[in-house]
Amino acid sequence: MAMDAADIESLIKQAFPDAQVSIDDLRGDGDHYAATVVTAAFKGKSRVQQHQMVYAALKGRMGNELHALALTTSVPAGA
């Protein structure tokens, strides 16, 4: 079962209300996405920790409804 890009964005924004989120459907199949997430919540966190935080925000859907997610994460400039 595929997952809609709007659902992915919504879950991420629930966890990180200040986040700037961009989702791209890489294959048009609703199964392979790229996401860019920029939030102050990532400040002081390693890239691995940032990605783990996003996966946690997806509440277990990664590997189930969501097959593949290429993540780019960062802290806002000046944060």
C-alpha positions as CSV (number, residue, x, y, z in Angstrom):
1,M,0.0,0.0,0.0
2,A,1.5,3.3,-1.1
3,M,1.7,6.5,1.0
4,D,0.7,9.9,-0.2
5,A,3.3,12.7,-0.1
6,A,0.8,15.0,1.8
7,D,0.6,12.3,4.5
8,I,4.4,12.1,4.9
9,E,4.6,15.9,5.1
10,S,1.8,16.0,7.7
11,L,3.4,13.4,10.0
12,I,6.7,15.3,9.8
13,K,5.1,18.6,10.5
14,Q,3.2,17.1,13.5
15,A,6.6,16.2,15.0
16,F,8.4,19.4,13.9
17,P,5.8,22.2,13.6
18,D,8.5,24.7,12.6
19,A,9.9,22.5,9.8
20,Q,10.2,23.4,6.2
21,V,9.3,20.2,4.4
22,S,9.6,19.3,0.7
23,I,8.5,15.9,-0.6
24,D,9.2,14.6,-4.1
25,D,7.7,11.4,-5.5
26,L,10.8,10.0,-7.3
27,R,9.1,7.4,-9.5
28,G,5.4,8.5,-9.5
29,D,4.5,5.3,-7.7
30,G,3.8,6.6,-4.2
31,D,6.4,4.3,-2.9
32,H,9.8,6.0,-3.4
33,Y,10.2,9.6,-2.1
34,A,12.9,12.1,-1.4
35,A,12.3,14.5,1.5
36,T,14.1,17.6,2.6
37,V,13.4,18.6,6.2
38,V,14.8,21.8,7.7
39,T,14.1,22.4,11.4
40,A,15.7,23.9,14.5
41,A,15.0,20.6,16.3
42,F,18.0,19.2,14.5
43,K,20.5,21.7,16.1
44,G,23.4,19.8,17.7
45,K,22.3,16.4,16.3
46,S,24.3,14.3,14.0
47,R,23.0,13.5,10.5
48,V,22.2,10.0,11.7
49,Q,20.2,11.3,14.7
50,Q,18.4,13.8,12.5
51,H,17.3,10.9,10.2
52,Q,16.3,8.8,13.1
53,M,14.1,11.7,14.3
54,V,12.3,11.9,11.0
55,Y,11.8,8.1,10.9
56,A,10.3,8.3,14.4
57,A,8.0,11.0,13.2
58,L,6.7,8.6,10.5
59,K,5.4,6.3,13.3
60,G,6.5,2.9,11.9
61,R,5.3,3.5,8.3
62,M,8.9,3.4,7.0
63,G,9.3,-0.1,5.5
64,N,5.6,-0.7,5.4
65,E,3.4,1.9,3.6
66,L,6.5,3.8,2.7
67,H,9.1,1.7,0.9
68,A,11.9,4.2,0.3
69,L,12.7,7.7,1.6
70,A,15.9,9.6,0.6
71,L,16.4,12.1,3.3
72,T,18.2,15.5,3.3
73,T,18.1,17.1,6.7
74,S,19.5,20.4,8.1
75,V,19.1,23.2,10.6
76,P,17.9,26.6,9.3
77,A,20.5,29.1,8.5
78,G,21.4,31.2,11.6
79,A,19.9,28.7,14.0
